[in-house]
Amino acid sequence: MEILRSLDAMREWRASLAPSQRVGFAPTMGNLHAGHIELINVIKQQSDVVVASIFVNPMQFGGNEDLDAYPRTLEADLAKLEASGTAAVFTPTTTDIYPDGVSQHTAVDVPGLTDVLCGASRPGHFRGVTTVVSKLLGIVRPHVAAFGAKDLQQVLVIKKMVRDLSINTEIEVVPTVRESDGLAMSSRNGYLSHDERALAPLFSRTLEETAKRVAESGSDVKTVIAEGKAILTEAGFVVDYLEARHTHDLSEASSLNQETAIFGAAFLGTTRLIDNRIV
């Protein structure tokens, strides 16, 4: 496995590939778990070679968020990627990605999908995501790139960006990988205390039950959502949002005339959990 620690090294490796080789890509922020490795496994089936990136992107973190505390586990990550059959790993520095600094860097904004849900709670977050993903796609030039469905809003934003900017990369959405108790895998799950970890699966179960009840009720969406929020609040979660929205444009869903998902975010202690369930 090649470890590409600079832009020049990444570009040289990419240029060394035969034009006929299909390149798959899995961008990550490291601290890898089984969900990340599933991205690799899925993308391997569609590619001749797979490259991953590990970059903790400062542009997508707010001033009061956990950039400095975000786990950096590079050596363990590299071992997992090598075992998974990844051909190369791109590990750029912040200077590689933002040579003039984050504040002076050109930004990519995706309108319409980024001012609700996590976009409302984390202003500027998606600007950071779309900027770094557009840069990585431009550097790696993959034929296909994999993203996890746990961050469904992010997937929809990236799909729109790729479409609007005519970026020649297919976006493959990989189903959420869950722990045995149903909790969606996340690098931030490691922040949970023992007691919080025991309670955390209630979040995913509540979203699943809410989606089932919305499907059954059809039109009584607001009542079901309110009851889901009450369950989480009573259990000790601080609910950021729990909403039913159409997946094509993230408009609020008062009926089920289009594909709909239940989107949720909640704090358990200091840890922010996100998840979603298709109705």
Protein Blocks (a to p, Z undefined) as FASTA:
>chain_A
ZZdfbfklmmmmmmmpcfklccdddddeejiafklmmmmmmmmmmcfbdcddddddfklp
cfklcklmpccdfklmmmmmmmnopabdcdddfklmmmnojklpccdddehjlmgcjlmm
mghklmmmmmmmmmmmmmnopabdcddfklmmlmmmmmmmmmmnopabdcddddddddfk
opacdfklmmpcfklmmmmmmmmmmmmmmmmmmmmnommmmlmmmmmmmmmmmnopacfb
dcdddfklopacfbfkbccdddddddehjbccdddddZZ
